[in-house]
Amino acid sequence: MKLWGGRFAKETDALTDHFNSSISFDARLYKQDIIGSVAHVMMLGKQSIIKEEEAEEIKAGLLSLLEAIENNEVTFNEKAEDIHMNIETLLISRIGEVAKKMHTGRSRNDQVALDMRLYVMEEICTIKNFLHDLMEVIVKVAKEHTETIMPGYTHLQRAQPITFSHHLMAYFEMFKRDYQKLSFTYDMTSSLPLGSGALATTTYPLDRDHVAHALGFNEVCANSIDGVSDRDFCLDLIYNLSLMMMHLSRFSEEIILWSSHEFHFIELDDAYSTGSSIMPQKKNPDIAELVRGKCGRVYGDLMGLLATMKSLPLAYNKDMQEDKERTFDAIDTIKMCLPIFTAMLNTMTVRKDTMYKAASGGFTNATDAADYLVKKGVAFRDAHEVIGKLVLYCVTHSKDLENLSLDEYQAIHPIFEEDIYEAISLITCVNERKVKGGPSKEAVTAHLHAADTFLNNL
């Protein structure tokens, strides 16, 4: 008979047991379940709801059970349904009847909410560490390329010259926001649901603040119904991870493009590339492609849990069992992607000459030519038209702006002088963009310093 079976006249069907069970995936919550139970029973003892010596005996039994699980000495049973009932059943078998007092003043509804919050908070800390490592590598590589000129793109068309450092630091800002969002989600998760009971608390004189302090929560859930039925913290985390995967996917897409023969801006280390089963010349960016592909997987986790939660009446419903696999999968995916992506980025070779050559083509300095005219007193809209005519002339005659003679410039507009060539050199184009947030070495160096400060203060 199950621990909740007093109401029932016969055992559940084996198919029902299998369908209803969650131990196959919520077994990973064993540590959180035991830690939460220890805090709960110690509070029960403090409040004289159970005897203090009973609380100590249950605590010792729980810690012994935790050690046994850690040493792979325990097998969970599907018939016990979930991690909570497995822990309680195992504890009863170890220390006897006193273990049955452990569940006083709580429900599996607030117990699972507690376990999930503890788990999410712990995993956020782990993910933040991985993210910190990635940001450090981005800054490291960026510091090596403050003078490496490359074309910046819009619409995947060459637009204006920038530096590779400037481009990399755009991703630093994305991951910085991801880090900050994770910190916010941690704070939002840090609210203790235990003590909410099934939905309406309990008549026992629980000290929820004591338990919250013991478990490291910032506060107690203010409404017991919300305490057991809220999974916003799971959704917040998966949304954060979806954004992070989107940023990784965008970065992966560029790495895939850059490593192609058509770009050849970078070469990935052999340790993070694969070959073809039929084409011996191939070196494929499969790691970047897999990261890009797994982005959709995390999106699916988010949409799946949103769909589960969208029509649930208050308070707890069994549908909410679906929160775990979605949350676990999103966490597992990001923890798989971040370290290998970081290592791939850290070991890639940058082809500076190829980047510079690409920036030299495609008229990436056309805007600077227009700015040159504006500084000579020509209205920007008129300057835009003049340079447009120059570009058309270049295209027609297979030339670049740098290769035009002064006579050719002056044939389009007489205001051009010899200093046009200095104005449109790529080094000038990049380093004169000193506006905060720009690509000049001066601006990027300031950005790198701010990034170092941010990382050092984490």
C-alpha positions in Angstrom: 0.0 0.0 0.0 1.3 3.5 -0.9 1.9 6.1 1.8 -1.2 7.9 0.7 -3.3 4.7 0.2 -5.6 4.8 3.2 -8.5 6.2 1.2 -8.2 3.4 -1.5 -9.7 -0.1 -1.4 -7.3 -1.6 -3.9 -3.9 -1.1 -5.4 -3.4 1.1 -8.5 -2.9 -0.6 -11.8 0.7 -1.2 -12.9 0.1 0.9 -16.0 -1.1 3.7 -13.7 1.9 3.4 -11.6 4.2 3.7 -14.6 2.2 6.6 -16.1 1.9 8.5 -12.8 5.6 8.0 -11.7 8.1 10.8 -12.0 11.1 9.1 -10.3 12.7 8.4 -13.7 13.5 12.1 -14.0 12.9 13.7 -10.6 15.5 11.4 -9.0 18.0 14.2 -9.6 16.2 16.2 -6.9 17.3 13.9 -4.1 19.8 16.3 -2.6 17.3 19.2 -2.6 14.6 17.0 -1.2 16.8 15.8 1.7 18.2 19.2 2.5 14.7 20.6 2.5 13.4 17.8 4.7 16.3 18.4 7.2 15.4 22.1 7.5 11.7 21.2 7.9 12.1 18.6 10.6 14.6 20.8 12.6 12.0 23.5 12.6 9.3 21.0 13.7 11.5 20.2 16.6 12.2 23.8 17.5 8.5 24.5 17.4 7.8 21.4 19.6 5.5 20.1 16.9 7.6 16.9 17.2 10.2 16.1 19.9 13.6 17.6 19.4 15.2 14.2 19.8 12.9 12.9 17.1 14.0 15.7 14.8 17.6 14.9 15.4 17.1 11.2 14.7 15.3 12.0 11.5 18.0 14.5 10.5 20.7 11.9 11.1 18.8 9.3 9.1 18.3 11.8 6.2 22.0 12.7 6.1 23.0 9.0 6.2 20.6 8.3 3.3 22.1 11.3 1.4 25.5 9.7 1.8 24.2 6.3 0.6 22.6 7.9 -2.5 25.8 9.8 -3.3 27.7 6.4 -3.0 25.3 4.7 -5.4 24.1 2.4 -2.7 20.4 3.2 -3.2 17.9 2.1 -5.8 14.7 4.1 -6.3 11.4 2.4 -6.8 8.9 3.4 -9.5 6.0 2.2 -7.2 6.9 5.0 -4.8 6.1 7.4 -7.6 8.4 10.3 -7.0 11.6 11.4 -5.2 9.7 12.6 -2.2 7.9 9.3 -1.5 11.1 7.4 -2.3 13.0 9.3 0.3 10.3 8.9 2.9 9.9 5.2 2.2 13.7 4.6 2.3 14.0 6.6 5.5 11.2 4.5 7.2 13.0 1.4 6.2 16.2 2.7 7.8 15.1 4.4 11.1 11.6 3.0 11.6 8.3 4.7 12.6 9.8 8.0 13.7 10.4 8.8 10.0 6.7 9.0 9.4 6.7 12.2 11.4 8.9 13.9 8.8 6.0 14.9 6.6 4.1 16.7 9.4 2.9 20.1 8.4 3.7 19.9 4.7 2.4 18.5 1.4 4.2 17.1 -1.6 2.8 20.2 -3.3 4.9 22.6 -1.3 7.7 20.1 -1.1 8.2 19.8 -4.8 8.0 23.5 -5.2 10.8 23.8 -2.7 12.9 21.2 -4.4 12.6 22.9 -7.8 13.4 26.3 -6.4 16.5 24.9 -4.6 17.5 23.1 -7.8 17.0 26.1 -10.0 19.0 28.4 -7.7 21.9 25.9 -7.6 22.0 25.5 -11.3 21.8 29.2 -11.9 25.1 29.6 -10.0 26.7 26.8 -12.1 25.5 28.4 -15.4 26.7 31.8 -14.3 30.2 30.3 -13.7 30.2 28.9 -17.3 29.0 32.2 -18.6 31.8 34.0 -16.7 34.4 31.7 -18.4 33.0 32.5 -21.8 33.0 36.3 -21.2 36.6 36.1 -20.0 37.6 34.3 -23.2 35.8 36.9 -25.4 37.7 39.7 -23.6 41.0 37.8 -23.9 40.6 37.3 -27.7 39.3 40.8 -28.1 42.4 42.3 -26.4 44.5 40.5 -29.1 42.6 42.2 -32.0 42.0 45.8 -31.2 43.9 46.6 -34.4 42.6 43.7 -36.6 40.4 45.4 -39.2 37.5 43.6 -40.7 34.3 44.5 -42.5 31.2 45.2 -40.4 28.0 44.0 -42.0 24.4 44.9 -42.4 22.1 42.6 -44.4 25.2 40.4 -44.6 26.6 43.0 -47.0 29.9 44.7 -46.3 29.0 48.0 -44.6 31.8 49.8 -42.7 35.2 48.9 -41.4 35.4 47.9 -37.8 37.9 45.7 -35.7 37.5 42.1 -34.8 37.7 43.2 -31.2 34.7 45.5 -31.6 32.7 42.7 -33.2 33.5 40.3 -30.4 32.6 42.7 -27.7 29.1 43.0 -29.1 28.7 39.3 -28.0 30.2 40.2 -24.6 27.4 42.7 -24.1 24.8 40.0 -25.0 26.2 37.5 -22.5 26.6 40.2 -19.9 22.9 40.8 -20.2 22.3 37.1 -19.9 24.4 37.0 -16.7 22.4 39.9 -15.2 19.1 38.2 -16.1 20.2 35.1 -14.4 21.0 37.1 -11.3 17.6 38.6 -11.4 15.9 35.2 -11.8 17.9 33.8 -8.9 16.5 36.6 -6.7 13.0 36.0 -8.0 13.3 32.3 -7.3 14.6 32.8 -3.7 11.2 32.7 -2.0 10.4 29.8 0.2 7.2 27.9 -0.7 7.5 25.3 2.1 4.8 25.9 4.7 2.2 26.5 2.0 0.9 23.0 2.5 -1.3 21.6 -0.2 -2.6 25.1 -0.8 -3.9 26.5 2.5 -1.0 26.2 4.9 -1.6 24.3 8.1 -2.8 24.5 11.7 0.7 23.7 13.1 2.7 26.7 14.3 5.3 26.5 11.6 8.2 29.0 11.6 8.6 29.6 7.9 11.1 32.4 8.3 13.4 30.0 10.2 13.3 27.5 7.4 13.8 30.2 4.8 17.0 31.4 6.7 18.2 27.8 7.1 17.9 27.1 3.4 19.3 30.5 2.2 16.0 32.0 0.8 15.6 35.7 0.8 11.9 35.6 1.8 8.8 33.5 2.2 6.1 33.1 -0.4 3.4 35.6 0.7 0.4 33.5 -0.6 0.1 29.8 0.0 -1.9 29.2 -3.2 0.7 31.0 -5.3 3.4 29.2 -3.3 2.4 25.7 -4.6 1.1 26.7 -8.1 3.8 29.1 -9.2 6.3 27.9 -11.8 7.2 31.4 -13.1 10.8 30.8 -11.8 11.1 27.8 -14.1 9.8 29.8 -17.0 12.0 32.7 -16.2 15.0 30.5 -16.2 14.2 28.7 -19.5 13.4 32.1 -21.1 16.9 33.3 -19.9 18.5 30.2 -21.3 16.5 30.6 -24.6 18.0 34.1 -25.0 21.4 32.8 -24.1 21.1 30.0 -26.7 19.9 32.5 -29.2 23.1 34.6 -28.6 25.2 31.4 -28.8 23.4 30.5 -32.0 24.0 33.9 -33.7 27.7 33.6 -32.7 27.8 30.1 -34.0 26.3 31.2 -37.3 29.1 33.8 -37.7 31.8 31.3 -36.8 30.3 28.9 -39.4 30.4 31.6 -42.0 33.9 32.9 -41.0 35.4 29.4 -41.2 34.0 28.8 -44.7 36.3 29.0 -47.7 34.3 32.0 -49.0 35.1 34.0 -45.9 38.2 32.3 -44.4 38.3 34.8 -41.6 39.1 32.1 -39.0 40.2 28.5 -38.7 38.8 26.3 -36.0 41.2 24.1 -34.0 41.1 20.4 -35.1 39.9 19.5 -31.6 36.6 21.3 -32.3 36.0 20.3 -35.9 35.0 17.1 -37.7 35.6 15.5 -41.0 33.5 14.0 -43.8 33.0 10.3 -44.2 33.4 10.6 -48.0 35.2 13.9 -48.7 38.7 13.8 -47.3 39.3 17.5 -47.7 36.4 18.6 -45.4 36.9 20.3 -42.1 33.4 21.0 -40.7 32.4 23.4 -37.9 30.1 20.8 -36.4 30.4 22.0 -32.8 29.1 25.5 -33.8 26.4 23.8 -35.9 25.3 21.7 -33.0 25.1 24.7 -30.7 23.1 26.5 -33.3 20.8 23.5 -33.6 20.3 23.0 -29.9 18.9 26.5 -29.6 15.6 25.3 -31.0 15.6 22.5 -28.4 15.6 25.1 -25.6 12.9 27.1 -27.4 10.8 24.0 -27.4 11.3 23.5 -23.6 10.1 27.1 -23.1 7.0 26.7 -25.3 6.2 23.3 -23.9 6.1 24.6 -20.3 4.2 27.7 -21.3 1.6 25.5 -22.9 1.4 23.3 -19.8 0.8 26.2 -17.5 -1.5 28.3 -19.7 -4.9 26.9 -18.5 -4.3 25.4 -15.1 -6.7 26.5 -12.4 -5.3 27.2 -8.9 -3.8 25.6 -7.0 -1.6 22.6 -7.8 -2.4 20.2 -10.7 -0.6 17.0 -11.7 0.1 18.7 -15.1 2.8 20.6 -13.3 4.9 17.4 -13.1 5.8 18.4 -16.7 7.9 21.3 -15.4 10.8 19.1 -14.5 11.8 17.5 -17.8 11.5 20.9 -19.6 13.6 22.7 -17.0 16.1 19.9 -16.7 16.6 19.6 -20.4 17.1 23.4 -20.9 19.7 23.4 -18.1 21.5 20.3 -19.4 21.6 21.7 -22.9 23.1 25.1 -21.9 25.6 23.3 -19.6 26.7 21.2 -22.5 27.0 24.1 -24.9 28.7 26.8 -22.9 32.0 25.0 -22.0 32.7 23.5 -25.5 31.8 26.8 -27.2 34.2 28.6 -24.9 37.0 26.2 -25.7 36.3 26.4 -29.4 36.5 30.2 -29.3 39.6 30.2 -27.2 41.5 28.0 -29.7 40.5 29.4 -33.1 43.0 31.0 -35.4 42.2 34.5 -36.7 43.1 35.3 -40.3 44.0 39.0 -40.0 45.1 39.5 -43.6 41.9 38.0 -45.0 39.8 40.2 -42.8 41.7 43.3 -43.8 41.4 42.4 -47.5 37.7 41.9 -47.1 37.3 45.3 -45.4 39.2 46.8 -48.3 36.6 45.7 -50.8 32.9 46.5 -51.0 33.3 50.3 -50.5 33.2 50.0 -46.7 34.8 53.5 -46.6 32.0 55.1 -48.6 30.4 56.6 -45.5 33.8 58.2 -44.5 34.1 59.7 -48.0 30.7 61.3 -47.5 31.7 62.5 -44.1 34.8 64.0 -45.7 32.6 66.2 -47.9 30.3 67.1 -45.0 33.4 68.4 -43.1 34.2 70.5 -46.2 30.8 72.1 -45.9 28.7 70.0 -48.2 25.2 69.0 -46.8 25.1 65.3 -45.9 22.3 64.5 -48.3 24.2 66.1 -51.2 27.4 64.3 -50.0 25.5 61.0 -50.0 24.5 61.5 -53.6 28.0 62.5 -54.7 29.6 59.4 -53.1 26.8 57.3 -54.6 27.9 58.5 -58.1 31.5 57.8 -57.2 30.7 54.2 -56.2 28.7 53.7 -59.4 31.7 55.1 -61.4 34.0 52.6 -59.5 31.7 49.7 -60.2 31.5 50.6 -63.9 35.3 50.9 -64.2 36.2 48.1 -61.8 38.0 50.4 -59.3 37.9 51.1 -55.6 37.6 54.5 -54.0 41.3 54.3 -52.9 42.4 53.8 -56.5 40.7 56.7 -58.1 42.9 59.6 -59.2 42.3 63.1 -57.8 41.1 64.1 -61.3 38.4 61.4 -61.2 37.3 62.6 -57.8 37.2 66.2 -58.9 35.3 65.3 -62.0 32.4 64.3 -59.7 32.9 67.2 -57.3 35.6 69.9 -57.3 35.8 70.2 -53.5 37.9 67.0 -53.3 41.6 67.5 -52.4 44.6 65.3 -51.9 43.6 64.6 -48.2 40.7 62.4 -49.4 43.1 59.4 -49.5 44.0 59.8 -45.8 40.3 60.3 -44.9 39.2 57.0 -46.5 42.1 54.8 -45.3 40.7 51.9 -43.3 42.9 52.8 -40.3 41.5 56.3 -40.3 37.9 55.1 -40.9 38.2 52.9 -37.8 40.2 55.0 -35.4 38.4 58.3 -36.0 35.2 56.6 -34.7 36.1 57.5 -31.1 32.5 57.9 -30.0 31.8 55.9 -26.9 30.8 52.4 -28.0 32.6 52.8 -31.3 35.2 50.7 -33.1 38.3 52.9 -32.6 41.1 51.4 -30.6 40.6 54.1 -28.0 36.9 53.4 -27.6 37.3 49.6 -27.7 40.1 49.8 -25.1 37.8 51.7 -22.8 35.1 49.0 -23.4 37.6 46.3 -22.6 38.5 48.0 -19.4 34.9 48.3 -18.4 34.4 44.6 -19.2 37.4 43.7 -17.0 35.9 45.7 -14.2 32.5 44.0 -14.6 34.1 40.5 -14.5 36.4 41.3 -11.6 33.4 42.5 -9.5 31.3 39.3 -10.1 
